[in-house]
Amino acid sequence: MAEKKSVKGGAAGRRGSGAANRKAAARRTAPKRASQDAPQERRLTLSSLAPAPGSTQARKRVGRGPGSGLGKTSGKGNKGHKARTGGATNPGFEGGQMPMYRRLPKRGFTNPFRVEAQVVNLLDLKKVSAAEVSPETLYSAGLIGKPDSPVKLLGTGDADRAYTVRGVALSAPARAKIEAAGGTIEA
């Protein structure tokens, strides 16, 4: 009996036959048909939505062995503060040097009970239609934002008519100008 020759063992078997290689190369370099060259209209649908190329990256899968490129120390180098869990420093940390917020002297005091008054100038009172000035009339004229918060009347400008001021704090110049225009101030 004749023995069969193994195709795998010969040189032709390893590289393939010359004719087959030429046919495959011809198929790869063959010109495309006209139907493939025609531009095809693409519809935008929910299923065809995709982020722009290069705008997203796959997440790092660390600690999955040396072949992943992020095995063993998971991309954190060897030991040290930054290799540990929670190894970030606080915002004012300066590498062990005395930080700026501890080097600078502390002075002053901030009163936690301070109440800010809403400020209205005399020249703004032209927007109030009534002769009475109170937090409610100032709020309805749009001069203050909160009718229940304290209001102070300052002396910038002149009083254009006699006002009756009720429930509003006044500066000394504002008080003098309102009284000079014939207005009254009620506590």
C-alpha positions as a Markdown table, in Angstrom:
| # | Residue | x | y | z |
|---|---|---|---|---|
| 1 | Met | 0.0 | 0.0 | 0.0 |
| 2 | Ala | 1.1 | 3.5 | -0.7 |
| 3 | Glu | 1.5 | 5.8 | 2.3 |
| 4 | Lys | -0.3 | 9.0 | 2.3 |
| 5 | Lys | 1.8 | 12.1 | 2.5 |
| 6 | Ser | 1.0 | 14.5 | 5.2 |
| 7 | Val | 0.1 | 17.9 | 3.9 |
| 8 | Lys | 1.1 | 19.5 | 7.1 |
| 9 | Gly | 4.7 | 18.4 | 7.0 |
| 10 | Gly | 5.6 | 19.9 | 3.6 |
| 11 | Ala | 6.5 | 23.5 | 2.8 |
| 12 | Ala | 3.4 | 23.8 | 0.7 |
| 13 | Gly | 1.3 | 22.8 | 3.6 |
| 14 | Arg | 2.8 | 25.4 | 5.9 |
| 15 | Arg | 2.4 | 28.3 | 3.5 |
| 16 | Gly | -0.5 | 27.1 | 1.4 |
| 17 | Ser | -0.4 | 26.5 | -2.3 |
| 18 | Gly | 0.8 | 29.3 | -4.5 |
| 19 | Ala | -2.5 | 29.3 | -6.6 |
| 20 | Ala | -4.6 | 29.7 | -3.5 |
| 21 | Asn | -2.5 | 32.6 | -2.2 |
| 22 | Arg | -2.8 | 34.3 | -5.6 |
| 23 | Lys | -6.6 | 33.9 | -5.6 |
| 24 | Ala | -6.9 | 35.3 | -2.1 |
| 25 | Ala | -4.7 | 38.3 | -3.0 |
| 26 | Ala | -6.8 | 39.0 | -6.1 |
| 27 | Arg | -10.0 | 38.9 | -4.0 |
| 28 | Arg | -8.5 | 41.4 | -1.6 |
| 29 | Thr | -7.4 | 43.9 | -4.3 |
| 30 | Ala | -10.3 | 43.5 | -6.6 |
| 31 | Pro | -12.2 | 46.7 | -7.4 |
| 32 | Lys | -15.5 | 47.1 | -5.5 |
| 33 | Arg | -18.8 | 46.9 | -7.3 |
| 34 | Ala | -20.8 | 49.9 | -8.2 |
| 35 | Ser | -23.5 | 49.0 | -5.6 |
| 36 | Gln | -20.9 | 49.1 | -2.8 |
| 37 | Asp | -19.5 | 52.5 | -4.0 |
| 38 | Ala | -22.9 | 54.3 | -3.9 |
| 39 | Pro | -23.4 | 56.3 | -0.7 |
| 40 | Gln | -25.8 | 54.7 | 1.7 |
| 41 | Glu | -28.2 | 56.8 | 3.8 |
| 42 | Arg | -27.7 | 56.1 | 7.5 |
| 43 | Arg | -30.7 | 56.7 | 9.8 |
| 44 | Leu | -30.2 | 58.1 | 13.3 |
| 45 | Thr | -32.0 | 55.8 | 15.7 |
| 46 | Leu | -31.7 | 54.9 | 19.3 |
| 47 | Ser | -30.0 | 51.6 | 18.3 |
| 48 | Ser | -27.4 | 53.4 | 16.1 |
| 49 | Leu | -26.4 | 56.0 | 18.7 |
| 50 | Ala | -22.8 | 55.7 | 19.8 |
| 51 | Pro | -20.3 | 58.1 | 21.4 |
| 52 | Ala | -17.7 | 59.7 | 19.2 |
| 53 | Pro | -14.7 | 57.6 | 18.4 |
| 54 | Gly | -12.0 | 57.9 | 21.0 |
| 55 | Ser | -14.2 | 59.7 | 23.5 |
| 56 | Thr | -14.7 | 56.8 | 25.8 |
| 57 | Gln | -12.2 | 54.3 | 27.3 |
| 58 | Ala | -12.6 | 50.9 | 28.9 |
| 59 | Arg | -12.3 | 50.9 | 32.7 |
| 60 | Lys | -9.1 | 49.8 | 34.3 |
| 61 | Arg | -9.3 | 46.2 | 35.5 |
| 62 | Val | -6.5 | 46.1 | 38.0 |
| 63 | Gly | -5.1 | 43.2 | 39.8 |
| 64 | Arg | -5.9 | 40.6 | 37.1 |
| 65 | Gly | -2.4 | 39.1 | 36.7 |
| 66 | Pro | 0.8 | 40.2 | 35.0 |
| 67 | Gly | -0.5 | 39.8 | 31.5 |
| 68 | Ser | -3.0 | 42.6 | 31.9 |
| 69 | Gly | -0.3 | 45.2 | 32.4 |
| 70 | Leu | -1.9 | 46.2 | 35.7 |
| 71 | Gly | -1.3 | 43.2 | 37.8 |
| 72 | Lys | 0.6 | 42.8 | 41.1 |
| 73 | Thr | 0.7 | 46.4 | 42.4 |
| 74 | Ser | -2.3 | 47.5 | 40.2 |
| 75 | Gly | -0.4 | 50.5 | 38.7 |
| 76 | Lys | 0.4 | 52.0 | 42.0 |
| 77 | Gly | 4.1 | 51.4 | 42.1 |
| 78 | Asn | 5.9 | 49.8 | 45.1 |
| 79 | Lys | 4.6 | 50.7 | 48.6 |
| 80 | Gly | 4.5 | 54.2 | 49.9 |
| 81 | His | 1.7 | 56.5 | 51.0 |
| 82 | Lys | 0.1 | 56.8 | 47.6 |
| 83 | Ala | 0.0 | 53.0 | 47.2 |
| 84 | Arg | -2.3 | 52.6 | 50.2 |
| 85 | Thr | -6.0 | 52.8 | 50.3 |
| 86 | Gly | -7.1 | 56.3 | 51.0 |
| 87 | Gly | -3.6 | 57.5 | 50.3 |
| 88 | Ala | -4.5 | 61.0 | 49.2 |
| 89 | Thr | -3.3 | 64.0 | 51.2 |
| 90 | Asn | -5.6 | 66.8 | 52.6 |
| 91 | Pro | -5.9 | 70.0 | 50.5 |
| 92 | Gly | -3.5 | 72.0 | 52.7 |
| 93 | Phe | -0.8 | 69.4 | 52.9 |
| 94 | Glu | 2.7 | 70.7 | 51.9 |
| 95 | Gly | 4.8 | 67.5 | 52.2 |
| 96 | Gly | 5.3 | 67.7 | 55.9 |
| 97 | Gln | 6.3 | 71.3 | 55.9 |
| 98 | Met | 4.2 | 73.5 | 58.3 |
| 99 | Pro | 1.2 | 74.4 | 56.1 |
| 100 | Met | 0.3 | 77.9 | 55.2 |
| 101 | Tyr | -2.9 | 77.9 | 57.2 |
| 102 | Arg | -0.9 | 77.1 | 60.3 |
| 103 | Arg | 2.0 | 79.5 | 59.6 |
| 104 | Leu | -0.2 | 82.6 | 59.2 |
| 105 | Pro | -1.4 | 84.5 | 62.4 |
| 106 | Lys | -5.1 | 84.3 | 63.2 |
| 107 | Arg | -6.9 | 87.6 | 64.0 |
| 108 | Gly | -10.4 | 88.9 | 64.2 |
| 109 | Phe | -13.8 | 87.4 | 65.0 |
| 110 | Thr | -16.9 | 86.7 | 63.0 |
| 111 | Asn | -20.1 | 87.2 | 64.9 |
| 112 | Pro | -22.4 | 84.3 | 64.2 |
| 113 | Phe | -25.4 | 86.3 | 65.3 |
| 114 | Arg | -24.9 | 89.2 | 63.0 |
| 115 | Val | -28.1 | 90.3 | 61.2 |
| 116 | Glu | -27.7 | 91.9 | 57.7 |
| 117 | Ala | -30.2 | 94.7 | 57.0 |
| 118 | Gln | -31.6 | 95.2 | 53.5 |
| 119 | Val | -30.4 | 98.6 | 52.3 |
| 120 | Val | -32.6 | 101.1 | 50.5 |
| 121 | Asn | -31.5 | 104.6 | 49.5 |
| 122 | Leu | -33.6 | 107.8 | 49.6 |
| 123 | Leu | -33.3 | 108.2 | 45.8 |
| 124 | Asp | -35.0 | 104.7 | 45.4 |
| 125 | Leu | -38.1 | 105.9 | 47.3 |
| 126 | Lys | -39.5 | 107.5 | 44.0 |
| 127 | Lys | -40.6 | 103.9 | 43.1 |
| 128 | Val | -42.9 | 103.8 | 46.1 |
| 129 | Ser | -46.4 | 105.1 | 45.2 |
| 130 | Ala | -47.7 | 105.6 | 48.8 |
| 131 | Ala | -46.5 | 108.3 | 51.2 |
| 132 | Glu | -45.9 | 105.7 | 53.8 |
| 133 | Val | -42.6 | 103.8 | 53.9 |
| 134 | Ser | -42.7 | 100.4 | 55.6 |
| 135 | Pro | -41.2 | 97.0 | 54.9 |
| 136 | Glu | -44.5 | 96.0 | 53.2 |
| 137 | Thr | -44.6 | 99.0 | 50.8 |
| 138 | Leu | -40.9 | 98.6 | 50.0 |
| 139 | Tyr | -41.5 | 94.9 | 49.2 |
| 140 | Ser | -44.4 | 95.7 | 47.0 |
| 141 | Ala | -42.4 | 98.3 | 45.1 |
| 142 | Gly | -39.6 | 95.7 | 44.5 |
| 143 | Leu | -37.0 | 97.5 | 46.5 |
| 144 | Ile | -36.4 | 94.7 | 49.0 |
| 145 | Gly | -36.5 | 90.9 | 48.7 |
| 146 | Lys | -37.9 | 89.8 | 52.1 |
| 147 | Pro | -40.6 | 91.8 | 53.9 |
| 148 | Asp | -39.9 | 90.1 | 57.2 |
| 149 | Ser | -36.1 | 90.9 | 57.3 |
| 150 | Pro | -34.7 | 94.2 | 58.8 |
| 151 | Val | -34.6 | 97.2 | 56.5 |
| 152 | Lys | -32.4 | 100.3 | 56.7 |
| 153 | Leu | -32.9 | 103.5 | 54.9 |
| 154 | Leu | -29.7 | 105.3 | 53.8 |
| 155 | Gly | -29.2 | 109.0 | 52.9 |
| 156 | Thr | -28.0 | 108.8 | 49.3 |
| 157 | Gly | -30.3 | 111.1 | 47.3 |
| 158 | Asp | -33.0 | 113.5 | 48.4 |
| 159 | Ala | -36.5 | 112.9 | 49.8 |
| 160 | Asp | -38.8 | 114.1 | 46.9 |
| 161 | Arg | -41.9 | 114.4 | 49.2 |
| 162 | Ala | -43.0 | 114.1 | 52.9 |
| 163 | Tyr | -42.8 | 110.4 | 53.9 |
| 164 | Thr | -44.1 | 108.7 | 56.9 |
| 165 | Val | -41.5 | 106.1 | 57.9 |
| 166 | Arg | -42.7 | 103.1 | 60.0 |
| 167 | Gly | -40.8 | 100.0 | 61.0 |
| 168 | Val | -37.6 | 100.9 | 59.1 |
| 169 | Ala | -34.2 | 101.8 | 60.6 |
| 170 | Leu | -32.7 | 105.0 | 59.3 |
| 171 | Ser | -29.2 | 106.4 | 59.0 |
| 172 | Ala | -28.6 | 109.9 | 60.5 |
| 173 | Pro | -28.4 | 111.7 | 57.1 |
| 174 | Ala | -31.6 | 109.9 | 55.9 |
| 175 | Arg | -33.4 | 111.0 | 59.1 |
| 176 | Ala | -32.3 | 114.6 | 58.6 |
| 177 | Lys | -33.4 | 114.7 | 55.0 |
| 178 | Ile | -36.8 | 113.2 | 55.6 |
| 179 | Glu | -37.5 | 115.6 | 58.5 |
| 180 | Ala | -36.3 | 118.5 | 56.3 |
| 181 | Ala | -38.9 | 117.5 | 53.6 |
| 182 | Gly | -41.7 | 117.5 | 56.2 |
| 183 | Gly | -41.9 | 113.8 | 56.8 |
| 184 | Thr | -42.4 | 112.0 | 60.1 |
| 185 | Ile | -40.6 | 109.0 | 61.6 |
| 186 | Glu | -42.5 | 106.5 | 63.8 |
| 187 | Ala | -40.9 | 103.8 | 65.8 |
